Amino acid sequence: MTPNLTTDIELALTHSRFNENDDDEGDYIEGSLPFVASLGLNWQYNEKVSTYLRVRHFGKSTLDSFNENQSNSFTVVNASAQYQLSDWKFDISILNLLDSNDHDIDYRYASRLPCEAPEGVEDTHYHPIEPRTFRLSISYLFD
């Protein structure tokens, strides 16, 4: 790259398992992620202006101890531009730049609506990723 343009890459690979196996339970760890990757591009235009673009990818996570159910993998892109004026710093960030509709996290458990059987229904529940969001911050920097 150049002195003004830098990049960073982070990779995480895991093989999460329980050591002891119970016949009623599998050895997979619920919610564990086998693969996570992050790539950042950082551009420092001058001492006052800088930007970054960050791409994060999350692989499929296991949702039960037998690994019979998995979440979908997803990728999210965030961007930011910063301007510093004397002791003041202005930052505008765009989270979920591409307005992805993916799930931020998935869970698998039994839940029950009033009209369903008392033992409930085993299903996947999720927390959606935040929609495209603009965030403005102003900071005063002390010496």
N, CA, C and O atoms as a GROMACS GRO file, in nm:
protein
  572
    1MET      N    1   0.084  -0.118   0.000
    1MET     CA    2   0.000   0.000   0.000
    1MET      C    3   0.089   0.125   0.000
    1MET      O    4   0.207   0.118  -0.036
    2THR      N    5   0.033   0.236   0.040
    2THR     CA    6   0.108   0.361   0.047
    2THR      C    7   0.104   0.410   0.191
    2THR      O    8   0.031   0.356   0.273
    3PRO      N    9   0.183   0.513   0.223
    3PRO     CA   10   0.177   0.565   0.361
    3PRO      C   11   0.038   0.617   0.399
    3PRO      O   12   0.001   0.617   0.516
    4ASN      N   13  -0.038   0.660   0.300
    4ASN     CA   14  -0.172   0.713   0.330
    4ASN      C   15  -0.281   0.606   0.326
    4ASN      O   16  -0.388   0.625   0.384
    5LEU      N   17  -0.254   0.494   0.260
    5LEU     CA   18  -0.354   0.388   0.246
    5LEU      C   19  -0.299   0.261   0.310
    5LEU      O   20  -0.196   0.208   0.267
    6THR      N   21  -0.368   0.213   0.411
    6THR     CA   22  -0.325   0.091   0.480
    6THR      C   23  -0.442  -0.007   0.484
    6THR      O   24  -0.557   0.029   0.462
    7THR      N   25  -0.409  -0.130   0.512
    7THR     CA   26  -0.512  -0.232   0.524
    7THR      C   27  -0.480  -0.322   0.643
    7THR      O   28  -0.365  -0.332   0.686
    8ASP      N   29  -0.582  -0.384   0.695
    8ASP     CA   30  -0.561  -0.483   0.801
    8ASP      C   31  -0.656  -0.599   0.777
    8ASP      O   32  -0.768  -0.582   0.729
    9ILE      N   33  -0.610  -0.717   0.812
    9ILE     CA   34  -0.688  -0.839   0.794
    9ILE      C   35  -0.683  -0.918   0.923
    9ILE      O   36  -0.577  -0.933   0.984
   10GLU      N   37  -0.798  -0.968   0.965
   10GLU     CA   38  -0.806  -1.055   1.082
   10GLU      C   39  -0.883  -1.181   1.045
   10GLU      O   40  -0.988  -1.173   0.982
   11LEU      N   41  -0.832  -1.295   1.083
   11LEU     CA   42  -0.898  -1.423   1.060
   11LEU      C   43  -0.904  -1.500   1.191
   11LEU      O   44  -0.807  -1.501   1.267
   12ALA      N   45  -1.015  -1.564   1.216
   12ALA     CA   46  -1.028  -1.649   1.334
   12ALA      C   47  -1.092  -1.781   1.291
   12ALA      O   48  -1.201  -1.783   1.235
   13LEU      N   49  -1.022  -1.888   1.318
   13LEU     CA   50  -1.071  -2.023   1.288
   13LEU      C   51  -1.078  -2.100   1.419
   13LEU      O   52  -0.983  -2.100   1.497
   14THR      N   53  -1.190  -2.166   1.444
   14THR     CA   54  -1.203  -2.245   1.567
   14THR      C   55  -1.260  -2.383   1.535
   14THR      O   56  -1.326  -2.403   1.433
   15HIS      N   57  -1.235  -2.474   1.623
   15HIS     CA   58  -1.291  -2.609   1.617
   15HIS      C   59  -1.344  -2.639   1.758
   15HIS      O   60  -1.285  -2.718   1.831
   16SER      N   61  -1.455  -2.576   1.793
   16SER     CA   62  -1.509  -2.584   1.930
   16SER      C   63  -1.587  -2.712   1.951
   16SER      O   64  -1.683  -2.740   1.879
   17ARG      N   65  -1.547  -2.790   2.051
   17ARG     CA   66  -1.617  -2.914   2.085
   17ARG      C   67  -1.606  -2.935   2.236
   17ARG      O   68  -1.511  -2.889   2.300
   18PHE      N   69  -1.704  -3.006   2.291
   18PHE     CA   70  -1.695  -3.050   2.429
   18PHE      C   71  -1.604  -3.172   2.436
   18PHE      O   72  -1.605  -3.254   2.344
   19ASN      N   73  -1.526  -3.184   2.542
   19ASN     CA   74  -1.435  -3.297   2.556
   19ASN      C   75  -1.507  -3.424   2.598
   19ASN      O   76  -1.475  -3.533   2.551
   20GLU      N   77  -1.606  -3.410   2.685
   20GLU     CA   78  -1.678  -3.527   2.734
   20GLU      C   79  -1.812  -3.535   2.661
   20GLU      O   80  -1.881  -3.435   2.646
   21ASN      N   81  -1.847  -3.655   2.618
   21ASN     CA   82  -1.969  -3.672   2.540
   21ASN      C   83  -2.074  -3.746   2.622
   21ASN      O   84  -2.046  -3.851   2.680
   22ASP      N   85  -2.192  -3.690   2.626
   22ASP     CA   86  -2.307  -3.751   2.691
   22ASP      C   87  -2.395  -3.805   2.579
   22ASP      O   88  -2.410  -3.740   2.476
   23ASP      N   89  -2.454  -3.924   2.597
   23ASP     CA   90  -2.536  -3.982   2.491
   23ASP      C   91  -2.655  -3.895   2.454
   23ASP      O   92  -2.703  -3.899   2.341
   24ASP      N   93  -2.704  -3.815   2.551
   24ASP     CA   94  -2.820  -3.730   2.524
   24ASP      C   95  -2.781  -3.597   2.459
   24ASP      O   96  -2.866  -3.528   2.405
   25GLU      N   97  -2.655  -3.563   2.464
   25GLU     CA   98  -2.608  -3.436   2.410
   25GLU      C   99  -2.494  -3.461   2.312
   25GLU      O  100  -2.414  -3.553   2.331
   26GLY      N  101  -2.487  -3.380   2.210
   26GLY     CA  102  -2.376  -3.388   2.115
   26GLY      C  103  -2.254  -3.316   2.170
   26GLY      O  104  -2.256  -3.263   2.281
   27ASP      N  105  -2.148  -3.315   2.092
   27ASP     CA  106  -2.026  -3.250   2.140
   27ASP      C  107  -2.003  -3.111   2.082
   27ASP      O  108  -1.902  -3.047   2.113
   28TYR      N  109  -2.096  -3.062   1.999
   28TYR     CA  110  -2.083  -2.927   1.944
   28TYR      C  111  -2.127  -2.823   2.048
   28TYR      O  112  -2.214  -2.849   2.130
   29ILE      N  113  -2.065  -2.706   2.042
   29ILE     CA  114  -2.098  -2.598   2.134
   29ILE      C  115  -2.192  -2.502   2.062
   29ILE      O  116  -2.157  -2.441   1.962
   30GLU      N  117  -2.312  -2.490   2.116
   30GLU     CA  118  -2.414  -2.406   2.053
   30GLU      C  119  -2.368  -2.261   2.044
   30GLU      O  120  -2.316  -2.204   2.140
   31GLY      N  121  -2.386  -2.203   1.926
   31GLY     CA  122  -2.352  -2.064   1.905
   31GLY      C  123  -2.207  -2.038   1.867
   31GLY      O  124  -2.169  -1.924   1.841
   32SER      N  125  -2.125  -2.144   1.864
   32SER     CA  126  -1.984  -2.122   1.829
   32SER      C  127  -1.969  -2.095   1.679
   32SER      O  128  -2.040  -2.153   1.596
   33LEU      N  129  -1.878  -2.007   1.648
   33LEU     CA  130  -1.850  -1.968   1.510
   33LEU      C  131  -1.718  -2.031   1.465
   33LEU      O  132  -1.615  -2.005   1.526
   34PRO      N  133  -1.720  -2.114   1.361
   34PRO     CA  134  -1.594  -2.174   1.316
   34PRO      C  135  -1.505  -2.079   1.236
   34PRO      O  136  -1.385  -2.103   1.223
   35PHE      N  137  -1.565  -1.972   1.180
   35PHE     CA  138  -1.486  -1.883   1.094
   35PHE      C  139  -1.537  -1.740   1.104
   35PHE      O  140  -1.656  -1.714   1.090
   36VAL      N  141  -1.445  -1.647   1.128
   36VAL     CA  142  -1.475  -1.504   1.128
   36VAL      C  143  -1.360  -1.434   1.057
   36VAL      O  144  -1.243  -1.465   1.082
   37ALA      N  145  -1.394  -1.342   0.968
   37ALA     CA  146  -1.291  -1.267   0.896
   37ALA      C  147  -1.327  -1.120   0.894
   37ALA      O  148  -1.444  -1.083   0.892
   38SER      N  149  -1.224  -1.036   0.894
   38SER     CA  150  -1.244  -0.892   0.891
   38SER      C  151  -1.136  -0.830   0.803
   38SER      O  152  -1.018  -0.866   0.813
   39LEU      N  153  -1.176  -0.738   0.717
   39LEU     CA  154  -1.083  -0.668   0.630
   39LEU      C  155  -1.111  -0.520   0.642
   39LEU      O  156  -1.226  -0.477   0.629
   40GLY      N  157  -1.008  -0.442   0.666
   40GLY     CA  158  -1.025  -0.298   0.677
   40GLY      C  159  -0.935  -0.224   0.580
   40GLY      O  160  -0.818  -0.261   0.562
   41LEU      N  161  -0.988  -0.120   0.518
   41LEU     CA  162  -0.910  -0.029   0.435
   41LEU      C  163  -0.915   0.107   0.503
   41LEU      O  164  -1.022   0.160   0.530
   42ASN      N  165  -0.799   0.162   0.531
   42ASN     CA  166  -0.788   0.289   0.603
   42ASN      C  167  -0.715   0.389   0.515
   42ASN      O  168  -0.608   0.359   0.462
   43TRP      N  169  -0.773   0.508   0.499
   43TRP     CA  170  -0.711   0.611   0.417
   43TRP      C  171  -0.695   0.736   0.500
   43TRP      O  172  -0.794   0.795   0.544
   44GLN      N  173  -0.571   0.778   0.520
   44GLN     CA  174  -0.539   0.900   0.593
   44GLN      C  175  -0.503   1.004   0.488
   44GLN      O  176  -0.389   1.008   0.441
   45TYR      N  177  -0.599   1.089   0.451
   45TYR     CA  178  -0.577   1.189   0.347
   45TYR      C  179  -0.471   1.289   0.390
   45TYR      O  180  -0.376   1.318   0.317
   46ASN      N  181  -0.488   1.342   0.510
   46ASN     CA  182  -0.389   1.433   0.569
   46ASN      C  183  -0.407   1.423   0.721
   46ASN      O  184  -0.475   1.333   0.770
   47GLU      N  185  -0.347   1.515   0.795
   47GLU     CA  186  -0.357   1.507   0.941
   47GLU      C  187  -0.498   1.532   0.992
   47GLU      O  188  -0.530   1.497   1.106
   48LYS      N  189  -0.582   1.592   0.910
   48LYS     CA  190  -0.718   1.627   0.955
   48LYS      C  191  -0.826   1.531   0.906
   48LYS      O  192  -0.929   1.516   0.972
   49VAL      N  193  -0.804   1.468   0.792
   49VAL     CA  194  -0.910   1.387   0.729
   49VAL      C  195  -0.865   1.242   0.717
   49VAL      O  196  -0.755   1.213   0.669
   50SER      N  197  -0.952   1.150   0.761
   50SER     CA  198  -0.926   1.007   0.746
   50SER      C  199  -1.058   0.934   0.724
   50SER      O  200  -1.165   0.982   0.762
   51THR      N  201  -1.048   0.818   0.662
   51THR     CA  202  -1.168   0.736   0.636
   51THR      C  203  -1.130   0.589   0.656
   51THR      O  204  -1.013   0.552   0.657
   52TYR      N  205  -1.233   0.508   0.672
   52TYR     CA  206  -1.210   0.364   0.670
   52TYR      C  207  -1.332   0.293   0.614
   52TYR      O  208  -1.444   0.344   0.619
   53LEU      N  209  -1.307   0.176   0.561
   53LEU     CA  210  -1.411   0.086   0.513
   53LEU      C  211  -1.379  -0.050   0.573
   53LEU      O  212  -1.266  -0.098   0.558
   54ARG      N  213  -1.473  -0.113   0.642
   54ARG     CA  214  -1.449  -0.240   0.708
   54ARG      C  215  -1.555  -0.342   0.665
   54ARG      O  216  -1.675  -0.314   0.668
   55VAL      N  217  -1.508  -0.458   0.624
   55VAL     CA  218  -1.594  -0.570   0.585
   55VAL      C  219  -1.573  -0.681   0.686
   55VAL      O  220  -1.459  -0.721   0.712
   56ARG      N  221  -1.682  -0.730   0.744
   56ARG     CA  222  -1.673  -0.840   0.841
   56ARG      C  223  -1.760  -0.955   0.792
   56ARG      O  224  -1.874  -0.935   0.749
   57HIS      N  225  -1.706  -1.076   0.798
   57HIS     CA  226  -1.779  -1.196   0.756
   57HIS      C  227  -1.784  -1.294   0.871
   57HIS      O  228  -1.683  -1.323   0.935
   58PHE      N  229  -1.903  -1.346   0.897
   58PHE     CA  230  -1.925  -1.446   1.001
   58PHE      C  231  -1.972  -1.574   0.935
   58PHE      O  232  -2.070  -1.573   0.861
   59GLY      N  233  -1.902  -1.684   0.959
   59GLY     CA  234  -1.942  -1.812   0.903
   59GLY      C  235  -2.066  -1.867   0.971
   59GLY      O  236  -2.119  -1.807   1.064
   60LYS      N  237  -2.111  -1.982   0.925
   60LYS     CA  238  -2.228  -2.048   0.984
   60LYS      C  239  -2.195  -2.094   1.125
   60LYS      O  240  -2.091  -2.155   1.149
   61SER      N  241  -2.285  -2.065   1.219
   61SER     CA  242  -2.265  -2.114   1.356
   61SER      C  243  -2.358  -2.232   1.380
   61SER      O  244  -2.465  -2.243   1.319
   62THR      N  245  -2.316  -2.321   1.469
   62THR     CA  246  -2.400  -2.435   1.503
   62THR      C  247  -2.506  -2.391   1.605
   62THR      O  248  -2.476  -2.314   1.697
   63LEU      N  249  -2.628  -2.438   1.588
   63LEU     CA  250  -2.739  -2.395   1.674
   63LEU      C  251  -2.781  -2.503   1.773
   63LEU      O  252  -2.868  -2.478   1.857
   64ASP      N  253  -2.722  -2.621   1.764
   64ASP     CA  254  -2.754  -2.727   1.859
   64ASP      C  255  -2.631  -2.815   1.879
   64ASP      O  256  -2.537  -2.810   1.800
   65SER      N  257  -2.631  -2.894   1.982
   65SER     CA  258  -2.513  -2.971   2.019
   65SER      C  259  -2.482  -3.086   1.923
   65SER      O  260  -2.374  -3.145   1.931
   66PHE      N  261  -2.575  -3.119   1.833
   66PHE     CA  262  -2.550  -3.224   1.733
   66PHE      C  263  -2.515  -3.166   1.597
   66PHE      O  264  -2.488  -3.240   1.503
   67ASN      N  265  -2.515  -3.034   1.585
   67ASN     CA  266  -2.484  -2.962   1.461
   67ASN      C  267  -2.582  -2.999   1.349
   67ASN      O  268  -2.546  -3.002   1.232
   68GLU      N  269  -2.707  -3.027   1.387
   68GLU     CA  270  -2.811  -3.056   1.288
   68GLU      C  271  -2.871  -2.928   1.230
   68GLU      O  272  -2.927  -2.931   1.120
   69ASN      N  273  -2.859  -2.818   1.302
   69ASN     CA  274  -2.912  -2.689   1.257
   69ASN      C  275  -2.802  -2.586   1.264
   69ASN      O  276  -2.730  -2.576   1.364
   70GLN      N  277  -2.789  -2.508   1.157
   70GLN     CA  278  -2.687  -2.404   1.152
   70GLN      C  279  -2.750  -2.272   1.108
   70GLN      O  280  -2.849  -2.269   1.036
   71SER      N  281  -2.688  -2.164   1.152
   71SER     CA  282  -2.730  -2.032   1.106
   71SER      C  283  -2.674  -2.010   0.966
   71SER      O  284  -2.588  -2.086   0.921
   72ASN      N  285  -2.722  -1.910   0.898
   72ASN     CA  286  -2.663  -1.869   0.771
   72ASN      C  287  -2.539  -1.785   0.799
   72ASN      O  288  -2.532  -1.718   0.903
   73SER      N  289  -2.445  -1.787   0.710
   73SER     CA  290  -2.331  -1.697   0.723
   73SER      C  291  -2.377  -1.558   0.677
   73SER      O  292  -2.475  -1.545   0.604
   74PHE      N  293  -2.306  -1.455   0.721
   74PHE     CA  294  -2.341  -1.322   0.673
   74PHE      C  295  -2.221  -1.230   0.672
   74PHE      O  296  -2.122  -1.252   0.743
   75THR      N  297  -2.232  -1.126   0.591
   75THR     CA  298  -2.125  -1.028   0.574
   75THR      C  299  -2.186  -0.890   0.593
   75THR      O  300  -2.296  -0.862   0.546
   76VAL      N  301  -2.113  -0.804   0.663
   76VAL     CA  302  -2.160  -0.668   0.686
   76VAL      C  303  -2.047  -0.571   0.653
   76VAL      O  304  -1.930  -0.600   0.676
   77VAL      N  305  -2.084  -0.454   0.597
   77VAL     CA  306  -1.988  -0.352   0.558
   77VAL      C  307  -2.019  -0.224   0.635
   77VAL      O  308  -2.133  -0.179   0.638
   78ASN      N  309  -1.916  -0.165   0.698
   78ASN     CA  310  -1.929  -0.038   0.770
   78ASN      C  311  -1.827   0.060   0.713
   78ASN      O  312  -1.721   0.021   0.666
   79ALA      N  313  -1.860   0.189   0.719
   79ALA     CA  314  -1.770   0.294   0.668
   79ALA      C  315  -1.772   0.412   0.763
   79ALA      O  316  -1.869   0.434   0.836
   80SER      N  317  -1.664   0.489   0.761
   80SER     CA  318  -1.655   0.606   0.847
   80SER      C  319  -1.565   0.710   0.784
   80SER      O  320  -1.470   0.677   0.713
   81ALA      N  321  -1.595   0.837   0.810
   81ALA     CA  322  -1.509   0.949   0.769
   81ALA      C  323  -1.493   1.040   0.890
   81ALA      O  324  -1.590   1.070   0.960
   82GLN      N  325  -1.369   1.085   0.913
   82GLN     CA  326  -1.340   1.167   1.030
   82GLN      C  327  -1.267   1.294   0.988
   82GLN      O  328  -1.186   1.295   0.894
   83TYR      N  329  -1.298   1.400   1.059
   83TYR     CA  330  -1.233   1.529   1.035
   83TYR      C  331  -1.196   1.587   1.170
   83TYR      O  332  -1.278   1.594   1.261
   84GLN      N  333  -1.070   1.630   1.182
   84GLN     CA  334  -1.026   1.688   1.308
   84GLN      C  335  -0.991   1.835   1.286
   84GLN      O  336  -0.913   1.869   1.198
   85LEU      N  337  -1.050   1.919   1.368
   85LEU     CA  338  -1.029   2.063   1.362
   85LEU      C  339  -0.983   2.108   1.500
   85LEU      O  340  -1.063   2.117   1.593
   86SER      N  341  -0.855   2.134   1.512
   86SER     CA  342  -0.797   2.173   1.639
   86SER      C  343  -0.826   2.064   1.743
   86SER      O  344  -0.783   1.950   1.726
   87ASP      N  345  -0.899   2.097   1.851
   87ASP     CA  346  -0.930   1.999   1.956
   87ASP      C  347  -1.062   1.927   1.932
   87ASP      O  348  -1.104   1.848   2.016
   88TRP      N  349  -1.128   1.953   1.822
   88TRP     CA  350  -1.257   1.892   1.792
   88TRP      C  351  -1.241   1.785   1.685
   88TRP      O  352  -1.165   1.801   1.590
   89LYS      N  353  -1.313   1.676   1.703
   89LYS     CA  354  -1.311   1.566   1.606
   89LYS      C  355  -1.455   1.535   1.566
   89LYS      O  356  -1.541   1.513   1.652
   90PHE      N  357  -1.481   1.532   1.437
   90PHE     CA  358  -1.614   1.503   1.382
   90PHE      C  359  -1.606   1.370   1.308
   90PHE      O  360  -1.512   1.346   1.232
   91ASP      N  361  -1.702   1.286   1.330
   91ASP     CA  362  -1.702   1.151   1.271
   91ASP      C  363  -1.842   1.118   1.222
   91ASP      O  364  -1.939   1.130   1.297
   92ILE      N  365  -1.851   1.076   1.096
   92ILE     CA  366  -1.979   1.024   1.046
   92ILE      C  367  -1.954   0.879   1.005
   92ILE      O  368  -1.863   0.849   0.928
   93SER      N  369  -2.035   0.791   1.059
   93SER     CA  370  -2.023   0.648   1.031
   93SER      C  371  -2.151   0.598   0.966
   93SER      O  372  -2.260   0.645   0.997
   94ILE      N  373  -2.135   0.502   0.877
   94ILE     CA  374  -2.250   0.434   0.818
   94ILE      C  375  -2.235   0.287   0.853
   94ILE      O  376  -2.143   0.220   0.807
   95LEU      N  377  -2.327   0.238   0.936
   95LEU     CA  378  -2.327   0.098   0.975
   95LEU      C  379  -2.419   0.022   0.882
   95LEU      O  380  -2.525   0.071   0.845
   96ASN      N  381  -2.379  -0.099   0.844
   96ASN     CA  382  -2.455  -0.181   0.750
   96ASN      C  383  -2.476  -0.103   0.620
   96ASN      O  384  -2.589  -0.084   0.574
   97LEU      N  385  -2.366  -0.060   0.563
   97LEU     CA  386  -2.365   0.024   0.444
   97LEU      C  387  -2.452  -0.031   0.331
   97LEU      O  388  -2.519   0.046   0.262
   98LEU      N  389  -2.452  -0.162   0.310
   98LEU     CA  390  -2.528  -0.223   0.200
   98LEU      C  391  -2.670  -0.261   0.241
   98LEU      O  392  -2.741  -0.325   0.163
   99ASP      N  393  -2.712  -0.223   0.361
   99ASP     CA  394  -2.847  -0.248   0.412
   99ASP      C  395  -2.886  -0.396   0.406
   99ASP      O  396  -2.993  -0.431   0.356
  100SER      N  397  -2.799  -0.480   0.457
  100SER     CA  398  -2.822  -0.624   0.461
  100SER      C  399  -2.942  -0.657   0.551
  100SER      O  400  -2.966  -0.587   0.649
  101ASN      N  401  -3.015  -0.761   0.517
  101ASN     CA  402  -3.127  -0.808   0.599
  101ASN      C  403  -3.092  -0.936   0.675
  101ASN      O  404  -3.182  -1.007   0.720
  102ASP      N  405  -2.964  -0.964   0.689
  102ASP     CA  406  -2.921  -1.087   0.756
  102ASP      C  407  -2.955  -1.085   0.905
  102ASP      O  408  -2.999  -0.984   0.959
  103HIS      N  409  -2.934  -1.198   0.968
  103HIS     CA  410  -2.955  -1.211   1.112
  103HIS      C  411  -2.824  -1.181   1.183
  103HIS      O  412  -2.720  -1.234   1.144
  104ASP      N  413  -2.828  -1.098   1.284
  104ASP     CA  414  -2.711  -1.068   1.364
  104ASP      C  415  -2.669  -1.190   1.445
  104ASP      O  416  -2.551  -1.222   1.456
  105ILE      N  417  -2.768  -1.259   1.501
  105ILE     CA  418  -2.741  -1.381   1.578
  105ILE      C  419  -2.866  -1.469   1.573
  105ILE      O  420  -2.978  -1.418   1.571
  106ASP      N  421  -2.845  -1.600   1.570
  106ASP     CA  422  -2.954  -1.697   1.568
  106ASP      C  423  -2.948  -1.785   1.692
  106ASP      O  424  -2.840  -1.814   1.744
  107TYR      N  425  -3.066  -1.826   1.739
  107TYR     CA  426  -3.078  -1.917   1.852
  107TYR      C  427  -3.176  -2.027   1.813
  107TYR      O  428  -3.264  -2.006   1.731
  108ARG      N  429  -3.160  -2.143   1.872
  108ARG     CA  430  -3.255  -2.253   1.849
  108ARG      C  431  -3.305  -2.300   1.985
  108ARG      O  432  -3.227  -2.348   2.068
  109TYR      N  433  -3.435  -2.286   2.007
  109TYR     CA  434  -3.496  -2.331   2.132
  109TYR      C  435  -3.646  -2.345   2.112
  109TYR      O  436  -3.702  -2.298   2.013
  110ALA      N  437  -3.710  -2.409   2.208
  110ALA     CA  438  -3.855  -2.427   2.203
  110ALA      C  439  -3.923  -2.301   2.256
  110ALA      O  440  -3.884  -2.246   2.359
  111SER      N  441  -4.022  -2.258   2.185
  111SER     CA  442  -4.104  -2.144   2.230
  111SER      C  443  -4.250  -2.182   2.207
  111SER      O  444  -4.280  -2.277   2.136
  112ARG      N  445  -4.339  -2.105   2.268
  112ARG     CA  446  -4.480  -2.142   2.260
  112ARG      C  447  -4.567  -2.018   2.248
  112ARG      O  448  -4.555  -1.923   2.326
  113LEU      N  449  -4.654  -2.022   2.149
  113LEU     CA  450  -4.759  -1.922   2.137
  113LEU      C  451  -4.880  -1.972   2.216
  113LEU      O  452  -4.887  -2.092   2.244
  114PRO      N  453  -4.974  -1.887   2.252
  114PRO     CA  454  -5.089  -1.931   2.333
  114PRO      C  455  -5.167  -2.048   2.273
  114PRO      O  456  -5.223  -2.128   2.347
  115CYS      N  457  -5.171  -2.059   2.141
  115CYS     CA  458  -5.250  -2.165   2.078
  115CYS      C  459  -5.172  -2.295   2.057
  115CYS      O  460  -5.226  -2.391   2.002
  116GLU      N  461  -5.046  -2.301   2.100
  116GLU     CA  462  -4.962  -2.418   2.076
  116GLU      C  463  -4.955  -2.507   2.200
  116GLU      O  464  -4.994  -2.467   2.310
  117ALA      N  465  -4.906  -2.628   2.178
  117ALA     CA  466  -4.894  -2.727   2.286
  117ALA      C  467  -4.802  -2.673   2.397
  117ALA      O  468  -4.711  -2.595   2.370
  118PRO      N  469  -4.826  -2.716   2.522
  118PRO     CA  470  -4.746  -2.666   2.636
  118PRO      C  471  -4.596  -2.688   2.623
  118PRO      O  472  -4.518  -2.608   2.674
  119GLU      N  473  -4.553  -2.794   2.555
  119GLU     CA  474  -4.408  -2.818   2.541
  119GLU      C  475  -4.344  -2.726   2.437
  119GLU      O  476  -4.222  -2.721   2.427
  120GLY      N  477  -4.424  -2.654   2.361
  120GLY     CA  478  -4.372  -2.557   2.265
  120GLY      C  479  -4.325  -2.621   2.136
  120GLY      O  480  -4.338  -2.742   2.116
  121VAL      N  481  -4.272  -2.540   2.051
  121VAL     CA  482  -4.224  -2.584   1.920
  121VAL      C  483  -4.078  -2.543   1.906
  121VAL      O  484  -4.042  -2.427   1.924
  122GLU      N  485  -3.994  -2.640   1.876
  122GLU     CA  486  -3.851  -2.614   1.855
  122GLU      C  487  -3.835  -2.538   1.723
  122GLU      O  488  -3.882  -2.584   1.618
  123ASP      N  489  -3.769  -2.424   1.729
  123ASP     CA  490  -3.755  -2.342   1.610
  123ASP      C  491  -3.633  -2.251   1.624
  123ASP      O  492  -3.576  -2.238   1.732
  124THR      N  493  -3.595  -2.189   1.514
  124THR     CA  494  -3.484  -2.093   1.513
  124THR      C  495  -3.540  -1.953   1.535
  124THR      O  496  -3.632  -1.911   1.465
  125HIS      N  497  -3.483  -1.883   1.630
  125HIS     CA  498  -3.521  -1.745   1.660
  125HIS      C  499  -3.399  -1.659   1.631
  125HIS      O  500  -3.286  -1.707   1.640
  126TYR      N  501  -3.420  -1.534   1.598
  126TYR     CA  502  -3.305  -1.453   1.560
  126TYR      C  503  -3.322  -1.307   1.600
  126TYR      O  504  -3.433  -1.258   1.623
  127HIS      N  505  -3.208  -1.241   1.606
  127HIS     CA  506  -3.204  -1.096   1.626
  127HIS      C  507  -3.156  -1.040   1.493
  127HIS      O  508  -3.045  -1.072   1.450
  128PRO      N  509  -3.236  -0.956   1.426
  128PRO     CA  510  -3.195  -0.903   1.295
  128PRO      C  511  -3.079  -0.805   1.310
  128PRO      O  512  -3.063  -0.739   1.413
  129ILE      N  513  -2.998  -0.796   1.206
  129ILE     CA  514  -2.892  -0.697   1.205
  129ILE      C  515  -2.956  -0.559   1.193
  129ILE      O  516  -3.061  -0.545   1.131
  130GLU      N  517  -2.894  -0.460   1.252
  130GLU     CA  518  -2.949  -0.325   1.243
  130GLU      C  519  -2.958  -0.282   1.097
  130GLU      O  520  -2.869  -0.315   1.018
  131PRO      N  521  -3.062  -0.211   1.060
  131PRO     CA  522  -3.069  -0.160   0.922
  131PRO      C  523  -2.961  -0.054   0.902
  131PRO      O  524  -2.894  -0.013   0.997
  132ARG      N  525  -2.944  -0.011   0.778
  132ARG     CA  526  -2.844   0.093   0.751
  132ARG      C  527  -2.866   0.208   0.849
  132ARG      O  528  -2.977   0.260   0.862
  133THR      N  529  -2.758   0.246   0.916
  133THR     CA  530  -2.767   0.348   1.021
  133THR      C  531  -2.657   0.451   1.002
  133THR      O  532  -2.541   0.416   0.978
  134PHE      N  533  -2.693   0.577   1.013
  134PHE     CA  534  -2.596   0.686   1.007
  134PHE      C  535  -2.572   0.734   1.150
  134PHE      O  536  -2.666   0.756   1.226
  135ARG      N  537  -2.445   0.750   1.185
  135ARG     CA  538  -2.412   0.792   1.320
  135ARG      C  539  -2.313   0.909   1.312
  135ARG      O  540  -2.209   0.899   1.247
  136LEU      N  541  -2.347   1.017   1.377
  136LEU     CA  542  -2.261   1.135   1.382
  136LEU      C  543  -2.211   1.152   1.524
  136LEU      O  544  -2.289   1.148   1.618
  137SER      N  545  -2.081   1.170   1.539
  137SER     CA  546  -2.028   1.196   1.672
  137SER      C  547  -1.934   1.317   1.666
  137SER      O  548  -1.863   1.338   1.567
  138ILE      N  549  -1.937   1.392   1.773
  138ILE     CA  550  -1.850   1.509   1.788
  138ILE      C  551  -1.777   1.491   1.920
  138ILE      O  552  -1.839   1.469   2.024
  139SER      N  553  -1.646   1.502   1.915
  139SER     CA  554  -1.564   1.481   2.034
  139SER      C  555  -1.473   1.601   2.057
  139SER      O  556  -1.422   1.662   1.962
  140TYR      N  557  -1.453   1.633   2.182
  140TYR     CA  558  -1.354   1.734   2.219
  140TYR      C  559  -1.234   1.662   2.277
  140TYR      O  560  -1.249   1.582   2.370
  141LEU      N  561  -1.116   1.688   2.224
  141LEU     CA  562  -0.995   1.617   2.266
  141LEU      C  563  -0.916   1.702   2.365
  141LEU      O  564  -0.876   1.814   2.334
  142PHE      N  565  -0.894   1.648   2.483
  142PHE     CA  566  -0.818   1.718   2.587
  142PHE      C  567  -0.670   1.687   2.570
  142PHE      O  568  -0.634   1.576   2.529
  143ASP      N  569  -0.585   1.781   2.601
  143ASP     CA  570  -0.440   1.759   2.595
  143ASP      C  571  -0.392   1.683   2.716
  143ASP      O  572  -0.273   1.655   2.728
   0.00000   0.00000   0.00000
